[in-house]
């Protein structure tokens, strides 16, 4: 029997006021992101796509200002207690 624990959600507010719900990543999502890249920035991008249920994609993340990306990485860090290096 599969055991499932509900994940936590956090609302991220961009500096222009747009809001985005980010879900706590699972170990499977973390491993999947690590399998796609060894680069910490790329891992963070893949995690953000998963955590946003696809509301963010790699292209939209690439066009974010660095300060917004760093703030998003802070959410990953809060969830994982691991600091993905932006």
HELIX and SHEET records of a PDB file:
HELIX    1   1 UNK A   27  UNK A   36  1                                  10    
HELIX    2   2 UNK A   40  UNK A   51  1                                  12    
HELIX    3   3 UNK A   58  UNK A   62  1                                   5    
HELIX    4   4 UNK A   66  UNK A   80  1                                  15    
SHEET    1   A 2 UNK A   9  UNK A  13  0                                        
SHEET    2   A 2 UNK A  19  UNK A  23 -1                                        
END                                                                             
